[in-house]
Amino acid sequence: MIESLGKLAFEQLKKGNLIFYESDLTECGIDISSASVYSGVFTEVFKEERGLYQDQRFCFIHLSVQEFLAALHVHQTFTNTGVNLLSEEQTSVWSKLSKVKPVHLYQTAVDQALQSPNGHLDLFLRFLLGLSLQTNQSLLHGLVKPTRSSSETNQKTVEYIKKKISKKVSAERSINLFHCLNELEDGSLVDQIQQYLRSGRLSTEQLSPAQWSALAFILLSSEKDLDVFDLKEYCGSEEVLLRLLPVVKQINNFILMPFVLSRLSGCNLSDRSCEALSSVLRSQSCSLTHLDLSNNDLKDSGVKILSDGLKSPGCRLDTLRLSGCNLSKRSCEALSSVLRSHSCSLTHLDLSNNDLKDSGVKILSDGLKSPGCRLDTLRLSGCNLSDRSCEALSSVLRSQSCSLTHLDLSNNDLKDSGVKILSDGLKSPGCRLDTLRLSGCNLSDRSCEALSSVLRSQSCSLTHLDLSNNDLKDSGVKILSDGLKSPGCRLDTLRSGGCLYSVQCLQLHSSPSSVDGCDVLCCRLSGCLITEEGCSSLVSALQSNPSHLRLLDLSYNHPGASGQELCALVEDPHWRLDTVRYGLS
């Protein structure tokens, strides 16, 4: 029965078949009715199921069982008869047996496995080489007649495999060849790299192709989970990425973190890398969830290629960083299509420092409003945007299907007109945004009028607002304080460093201690030209009305002796303040 199943396994594996019919079994001498009764082997490794039209179909309980039995059949046939089933010209005449050497069988098997487009002979090859060792043959003494294991044959096979590794074979094929060397109990290439790693003398620039494959094999074979793959640790470049691609594809989920991270930032990558990475994302075995490609010259062509992988049903990526990748609005077309895809799992997208312009954001907004879009964080800092982008984004925030909770528009020329437009979306009942970054957007006190109105809105969900590096002045902060005092305000973090307003305004109008109903947890006033007099007034205001404040940042100001008074607030039991920063630190 084992011989018959082995023949079936090999014949069908050559054809790429995993499911067989009764006629296939009959050709191999298997009678279903009798086999299922007298053979325990048959019932243990084989299973039957019914097709759409109630026809009988059969398959092995696992593909590895079929691959092993196929290898066993080839090995048994060669050992018993001298026939190489892998050769096109099979020799069965015993007079010619002396011309057929075992090494030819193994070399043929290596060649055919490498020529397989989908790798369906990889495991078959490893099983076949494993059967060539005498220690393994002893386990099959009742099935295969014993042969003398030739160390010369094994060594020739090892050298043949090493020669193949040194050539330009795919990364996946080279990894399988290292598994084959393991079967033949040869670890010389792996030992070389491990010695380099232990000595700290590993120079990735001098590695041969075979040694690169050995490094990838070591990383994949490591008992320690590889949660972060940082390309810069291995002389970050496009060539290195392509050699270590199996590592990127197979990294395991880290137990303590909710994501798997590949750091490929600033590694001189191009759209060629995107082709390889797109194939990784399409792989069913890929567990990659976090990919950082920032500061590489990917261009629009690279993002277009990458988007094919992002739309794949098997892709699990939730975080993609593309900051500083020389992208334009054409990339937004590809990414908008990704966001509209029901299979897309992206929740965090960083497109900062690219020349997207308003036209790009308008295109991207179509994807953001799609019912299938799951994106909650969008970073568009430094993308050459104006108030026209705010029209598109305001429309997104008003959309019932919008899932955005974090929006970064820093370092764009939005002006007050843009914030006014954006505020309409922020006040929408469907808006879920809790973090808004508007640092360096050329804003004045007029923007504070719009934002104060937002903070007073019952539907506003903002908890974090960054207005640093804008010319708000005292008048702007005074206006903003009206919103902070609103009972419906949920803001807990306000960043306003570099806004150049005086502490008198903070004391009288926007100091956290004088705001009723606003649970501000963090107040950053770094670099706001506050002097000892101003700090003294702030201390007085804070002492008069303890608040929820946890952190007070007055660094890079000149508080003088009042700094000590501020630190004393940490010891005050009426306060929850645990951090005070003052002076030039």
C-alpha positions in Angstrom: 0.0 0.0 0.0 2.9 2.4 0.8 4.4 1.7 -2.6 1.1 2.4 -4.4 0.5 5.6 -2.4 4.0 6.7 -3.2 3.5 6.2 -6.9 0.2 8.1 -6.8 1.8 10.9 -4.7 4.7 11.3 -7.2 2.7 11.1 -10.4 0.2 13.7 -9.1 2.9 16.0 -7.6 4.6 16.2 -11.0 1.3 17.4 -12.4 0.7 19.8 -9.5 -2.5 17.9 -8.5 -3.6 17.9 -4.8 -7.0 16.3 -5.4 -7.4 12.9 -7.2 -10.2 10.8 -8.6 -10.9 7.1 -8.5 -9.4 6.6 -11.9 -6.1 8.1 -10.7 -6.0 5.6 -7.8 -6.8 2.7 -10.1 -3.9 3.6 -12.4 -1.6 3.2 -9.4 -3.0 -0.2 -8.4 -5.2 1.0 -5.6 -8.7 -0.5 -5.1 -10.7 1.8 -2.9 -13.1 -0.7 -1.4 -10.4 -3.2 -0.4 -7.8 -0.7 0.6 -10.0 1.1 3.0 -10.7 -2.2 4.8 -7.4 -4.0 5.1 -4.9 -1.0 5.1 -4.6 1.2 8.2 -2.0 3.2 6.3 -4.6 4.1 3.7 -7.2 5.3 6.2 -4.6 7.3 8.2 -3.0 9.3 5.4 -5.9 9.5 2.9 -9.3 11.1 3.1 -12.3 11.1 0.9 -14.8 14.0 0.2 -17.7 14.6 -2.1 -17.6 17.2 -4.9 -20.3 19.5 -6.2 -21.9 16.7 -8.2 -21.4 14.1 -5.5 -18.4 12.6 -7.3 -15.7 10.9 -5.1 -12.6 12.9 -4.6 -9.5 12.0 -2.6 -6.5 13.8 -1.2 -3.7 13.3 1.4 -4.4 14.6 4.9 -1.6 17.1 4.4 0.5 18.2 1.5 3.7 17.3 3.3 2.5 13.7 3.4 2.2 13.6 -0.4 5.6 15.3 -0.8 7.3 12.8 1.5 5.7 9.7 -0.1 6.6 11.1 -3.5 10.3 11.4 -2.4 10.2 7.9 -0.9 8.9 6.5 -4.2 11.7 8.2 -6.2 14.3 7.0 -3.7 12.9 3.5 -3.5 12.7 3.1 -7.3 16.3 4.3 -7.8 17.6 2.1 -5.0 15.8 -1.1 -6.1 15.9 -0.7 -9.9 18.4 2.0 -10.8 15.7 4.1 -12.6 15.9 7.8 -12.2 12.2 8.9 -12.3 13.3 12.5 -12.6 15.3 12.0 -15.7 13.7 12.3 -19.2 15.7 9.3 -20.3 15.0 6.6 -17.8 17.3 3.6 -17.7 16.0 0.3 -16.4 18.5 -2.1 -18.0 20.7 -3.6 -15.3 23.7 -3.7 -17.7 23.6 0.1 -17.8 23.2 0.5 -14.0 26.8 1.3 -13.5 26.4 4.5 -15.5 23.7 5.8 -13.3 25.1 7.4 -10.2 23.2 8.6 -7.2 24.6 12.1 -7.4 22.9 12.5 -10.8 19.6 11.8 -9.2 20.1 14.5 -6.5 21.4 17.0 -9.0 18.4 16.5 -11.3 16.1 16.9 -8.3 17.9 20.2 -7.3 17.5 21.5 -10.9 13.9 20.7 -11.2 13.1 22.2 -7.8 14.8 25.5 -8.9 12.9 25.5 -12.2 9.5 25.1 -10.5 7.7 28.5 -10.8 5.7 28.0 -7.6 8.1 26.0 -5.5 5.9 22.9 -5.4 9.0 20.6 -5.4 10.9 22.4 -2.5 9.8 20.1 0.3 10.0 17.1 -2.0 13.7 17.9 -2.6 14.4 18.2 1.1 12.8 14.8 1.9 14.7 13.2 -1.0 18.1 14.4 0.2 17.2 13.4 3.8 16.5 9.9 2.6 20.0 9.7 1.1 21.6 9.5 4.5 22.2 6.0 5.9 21.0 7.0 9.3 17.6 7.7 7.8 17.6 4.6 5.5 17.9 2.4 8.6 14.3 3.4 9.6 13.0 2.0 6.2 14.8 -1.3 6.2 11.6 -3.2 5.6 10.7 -1.1 2.6 14.0 -0.2 0.9 17.0 -2.4 0.5 20.0 -1.0 2.4 22.7 0.8 0.4 26.1 2.1 1.4 26.0 5.8 2.0 28.8 7.4 0.1 30.3 10.5 1.7 31.7 11.4 -1.7 28.2 11.4 -3.2 26.9 13.6 -0.4 29.9 16.0 -0.6 29.4 16.3 -4.4 25.7 17.1 -3.8 26.6 19.7 -1.2 29.1 21.4 -3.5 26.4 21.4 -6.3 23.9 23.1 -4.0 26.5 25.7 -2.9 27.2 26.4 -6.5 23.5 27.0 -7.2 23.3 29.3 -4.1 26.1 31.5 -5.3 24.3 32.1 -8.6 21.3 34.5 -9.0 18.5 32.3 -7.7 15.5 33.9 -6.0 15.7 34.6 -2.3 13.0 32.0 -1.5 14.8 29.3 -3.6 18.1 30.0 -1.9 16.5 29.7 1.6 15.2 26.2 0.6 18.6 25.2 -0.6 20.0 26.0 2.8 17.4 23.7 4.3 18.7 21.1 1.9 22.2 21.6 3.2 20.8 21.0 6.7 19.3 17.7 5.5 22.8 16.7 4.3 24.2 17.8 7.7 26.4 20.6 6.1 26.4 24.0 7.9 29.7 25.5 6.7 28.2 28.6 5.1 26.0 29.3 8.1 29.0 28.7 10.4 30.9 31.4 8.6 28.2 34.0 9.1 27.6 33.0 12.7 31.4 33.5 13.4 31.2 36.9 11.9 28.2 37.8 13.9 29.8 36.6 17.2 33.0 38.5 16.5 31.3 41.7 15.4 33.3 41.7 12.2 30.3 41.2 9.8 30.8 43.6 6.9 27.7 43.3 4.8 29.4 45.2 1.9 31.8 42.3 1.4 29.4 39.4 1.6 29.1 37.0 -1.3 25.6 36.1 -2.7 25.8 32.8 -0.9 26.8 34.5 2.4 23.8 36.9 2.0 21.5 33.9 1.7 23.1 32.4 4.7 22.4 35.5 6.7 18.8 35.5 5.7 18.6 31.8 6.6 20.0 32.5 10.1 17.6 35.4 10.7 14.7 33.2 9.7 15.9 30.2 11.7 16.4 32.2 14.9 14.5 30.9 17.9 13.9 34.6 18.9 10.9 36.2 17.4 11.9 38.9 14.9 9.4 41.7 15.6 11.5 44.6 14.1 13.4 44.4 10.8 15.7 47.5 10.5 17.4 47.5 7.1 20.0 49.9 8.2 21.5 47.3 10.6 22.6 45.4 7.4 24.0 48.2 5.3 20.7 49.5 4.2 20.3 49.6 0.4 18.0 48.4 -2.3 20.3 45.4 -3.1 20.4 44.3 0.5 16.6 44.6 0.8 16.1 42.3 -2.2 18.5 39.7 -0.7 16.8 39.8 2.7 13.3 39.9 1.3 12.3 36.5 2.8 13.1 38.0 6.3 10.6 40.9 5.7 8.0 38.4 4.5 8.3 35.9 7.4 8.9 38.1 10.5 6.7 36.9 13.4 4.4 38.9 15.5 6.1 40.2 18.6 4.4 39.1 21.8 4.5 42.4 23.6 3.6 44.8 20.7 0.5 45.0 18.5 2.4 45.4 15.3 5.3 44.0 13.2 7.7 46.7 12.0 10.0 47.0 9.0 12.2 50.0 9.1 13.3 50.8 5.6 13.6 54.6 6.0 16.4 56.4 4.2 17.9 53.3 2.5 18.1 54.7 -1.1 15.2 52.6 -2.3 13.4 53.1 -5.6 10.3 51.8 -7.3 12.2 48.5 -7.9 11.9 47.9 -4.1 8.2 48.5 -4.3 7.8 45.6 -6.8 9.4 43.3 -4.3 7.5 44.7 -1.3 4.2 44.5 -3.2 4.8 40.8 -3.7 5.4 40.5 0.0 2.2 42.2 0.9 0.2 39.9 -1.4 1.6 36.8 0.3 -0.8 34.9 2.5 2.1 34.1 4.9 3.1 37.8 5.4 2.4 39.1 8.9 3.8 42.6 8.2 1.6 45.3 9.8 3.9 48.3 10.0 6.1 49.5 7.1 8.3 52.7 7.1 9.6 53.7 3.7 10.2 57.4 4.5 12.9 59.4 2.9 13.4 57.1 -0.2 13.1 58.1 -3.8 10.0 56.0 -4.5 8.2 58.5 -6.7 4.6 58.1 -7.9 5.6 55.0 -9.9 6.7 53.2 -6.8 3.5 54.0 -4.9 1.4 52.8 -7.8 3.2 49.4 -7.7 2.9 49.2 -3.9 -0.8 49.9 -4.1 -1.4 46.6 -5.8 -0.1 44.8 -2.7 -2.1 47.0 -0.4 -5.3 46.1 -2.1 -4.6 42.4 -1.8 -7.0 40.3 0.4 -4.1 38.8 2.2 -2.5 42.2 3.1 -2.5 43.0 6.9 -0.6 46.3 6.8 -2.2 48.9 9.0 0.6 51.5 9.2 2.4 53.0 6.2 4.9 55.8 6.3 5.8 57.5 3.0 7.2 60.9 4.3 9.7 62.5 2.0 9.4 60.1 -0.9 9.1 62.6 -3.8 5.4 62.0 -4.3 2.8 64.2 -6.1 -0.9 64.1 -6.6 -0.5 61.0 -8.8 0.3 59.0 -5.7 -2.9 60.2 -4.2 -4.8 58.6 -7.0 -3.3 55.2 -6.2 -3.7 55.6 -2.5 -7.3 56.8 -2.8 -8.0 53.6 -4.7 -6.4 51.6 -1.9 -8.6 53.4 0.7 -11.7 52.6 -1.3 -10.8 48.9 -1.4 -12.8 46.7 1.0 -9.7 44.5 1.6 -7.5 47.5 2.7 -6.5 47.3 6.4 -4.7 50.7 6.6 -5.4 52.7 9.7 -2.3 55.0 9.7 -0.9 56.9 6.7 1.9 59.4 6.7 2.4 61.4 3.5 4.2 64.3 5.1 6.9 66.3 3.2 5.6 65.5 -0.2 4.5 67.9 -3.0 0.8 66.7 -2.9 -0.7 70.2 -3.2 -4.5 70.9 -2.9 -5.3 68.8 -6.0 -3.8 65.7 -4.4 -5.7 66.1 -1.1 -8.9 66.5 -3.1 -8.3 63.2 -4.8 -7.4 61.6 -1.5 -10.6 62.8 0.1 -12.6 60.6 -2.2 -11.0 57.5 -0.6 -11.3 59.0 2.9 -15.1 59.3 2.5 -15.5 55.7 1.3 -17.6 53.4 3.5 -14.8 50.8 3.5 -12.0 53.2 4.6 -10.7 52.4 8.1 -8.0 55.2 8.3 -7.9 56.9 11.6 -4.6 58.8 11.4 -3.5 61.0 8.4 -0.3 63.0 8.4 0.0 65.8 5.7 2.6 68.0 7.3 4.6 70.1 4.8 2.7 69.1 1.7 2.3 72.6 0.1 -1.4 72.9 1.0 -3.6 76.0 1.1 -7.1 76.8 2.4 -8.5 74.9 -0.6 -7.3 71.6 1.0 -9.4 72.5 4.0 -12.5 72.5 1.9 -11.9 68.9 0.9 -10.9 67.8 4.4 -13.9 69.6 6.0 -16.1 67.6 3.6 -14.4 64.4 4.8 -15.0 65.3 8.5 -18.6 65.9 7.8 -19.0 62.5 6.2 -20.7 59.8 8.3 -18.3 57.1 7.0 -15.2 59.1 8.0 -13.1 57.3 10.7 -10.4 59.9 11.1 -9.4 60.7 14.7 -5.9 62.2 14.1 -5.1 64.8 11.5 -1.7 66.6 11.1 -1.8 69.6 8.8 1.3 71.3 10.3 3.7 73.4 8.2 1.2 74.3 5.4 0.0 77.7 4.3 -3.6 77.2 5.5 -4.1 80.7 6.9 -7.1 81.8 8.9 -9.4 81.2 5.9 -8.5 77.5 5.9 -9.1 77.1 9.6 -12.5 78.8 9.3 -13.5 76.3 6.6 -12.1 73.4 8.6 -14.1 74.4 11.7 -17.3 73.6 9.9 -16.3 70.0 9.6 -15.0 69.9 13.2 -18.4 71.0 14.5 -20.2 68.3 12.5 -22.1 65.6 14.6 -20.3 62.9 12.6 -16.8 64.2 13.3 -14.7 61.9 15.5 -11.4 63.9 15.3 -9.7 64.1 18.7 -6.2 65.3 17.6 -5.6 68.3 15.3 -2.1 69.6 14.6 -1.9 73.1 13.0 1.7 74.1 13.9 3.3 76.6 11.6 0.2 77.3 9.4 0.4 81.1 9.3 -2.5 81.6 11.7 -3.5 84.7 13.6 -6.1 85.6 16.3 -8.8 85.2 13.7 -8.2 81.4 13.6 -8.8 81.4 17.4 -12.3 82.8 16.8 -13.2 79.7 14.6 -11.5 77.3 17.0 -13.1 78.7 20.1 -16.5 78.2 18.4 -15.5 74.6 17.7 -14.5 74.0 21.4 -17.9 75.4 22.5 -19.7 73.0 20.2 -21.4 70.1 21.9 -20.4 67.7 19.0 -16.7 68.6 19.2 -14.5 65.7 20.2 -11.1 67.4 20.2 -8.8 66.4 23.1 -5.4 67.5 21.6 -4.9 70.8 19.7 -1.4 72.0 18.5 -1.3 75.7 17.5 2.5 76.2 18.1 4.6 78.4 15.8 1.7 80.7 14.8 1.3 84.4 15.5 -1.8 84.2 17.8 -0.8 87.0 20.1 -2.6 87.8 23.4 -5.8 88.7 21.6 -6.0 85.2 20.0 -5.4 83.4 23.3 -8.1 85.5 25.0 -10.6 84.5 22.3 -9.5 80.8 22.6 -10.1 80.9 26.4 -13.8 81.4 25.9 -13.9 78.0 24.2 -11.7 76.4 26.9 -14.1 77.6 29.6 -17.1 75.9 27.9 -18.7 73.1 29.9 -18.6 70.9 26.7 -14.9 71.3 26.1 -13.0 68.0 26.2 -9.5 69.4 25.4 -6.8 68.0 27.7 -3.7 69.0 25.7 -3.0 72.5 24.2 0.3 73.2 22.6 1.0 76.9 22.0 4.8 77.3 22.3 6.2 79.9 20.0 2.9 81.9 19.7 4.4 85.0 21.3 1.7 86.0 23.8 2.3 87.4 27.3 1.6 85.7 30.6 -0.8 88.4 31.7 -3.3 87.1 29.1 -2.7 83.5 30.3 -3.3 84.6 33.9 -6.5 86.5 33.3 -8.1 84.5 30.5 -6.6 81.2 29.6 -4.7 79.9 32.6 -5.8 76.3 33.3 -6.4 77.3 36.9 -9.0 79.9 36.0 -10.9 77.8 33.5 -14.1 76.3 34.8 -15.1 73.0 33.1 -11.9 72.5 31.1 -9.8 69.6 32.3 -6.5 70.7 30.8 -3.8 68.1 31.7 -0.8 69.6 29.9 0.2 73.2 29.3 3.3 73.9 27.2 4.5 77.5 27.1 8.1 76.9 26.1 9.9 79.8 24.5 7.1 82.4 25.1 9.3 85.2 26.5 8.0 84.8 30.1 10.0 86.7 32.7 10.2 86.4 36.6 7.3 88.9 36.9 5.1 86.9 34.7 5.9 83.6 36.4 5.1 85.1 39.8 1.7 86.2 38.5 1.1 82.7 37.1 2.0 81.1 40.5 -0.5 83.3 42.2 -3.2 82.4 39.7 -2.5 78.7 40.0 -2.5 78.7 43.8 -5.8 80.5 43.9 -7.6 77.7 42.1 -6.1 74.1 41.9 -6.9 72.4 38.6 -6.4 69.1 36.8 -3.0 70.3 35.4 -0.4 67.5 35.4 2.5 69.1 33.3 3.6 72.7 33.1 6.3 73.5 30.6 7.9 76.9 31.0 11.3 75.9 29.6 13.4 78.4 27.6 11.9 81.4 29.5 13.3 83.5 32.3 11.4 82.7 35.5 14.1 83.7 37.9 13.3 83.0 41.6 9.7 82.3 40.7 10.8 79.0 39.2 11.3 77.6 42.8 7.8 78.7 43.6 6.5 76.7 40.6 8.4 73.6 41.8 6.8 74.0 45.2 3.4 73.3 43.6 4.5 69.7 43.0 4.6 69.2 46.8 1.2 70.8 47.4 -1.3 68.1 48.2 -4.1 70.1 46.7 -2.4 69.8 43.3 -2.1 66.9 40.9 0.9 68.6 39.2 3.8 66.1 38.9 6.1 67.9 36.3 7.3 71.4 36.1 9.9 72.5 33.6 11.5 76.0 33.7 14.7 77.7 32.8 16.8 76.7 29.8 16.0 73.0 29.9 
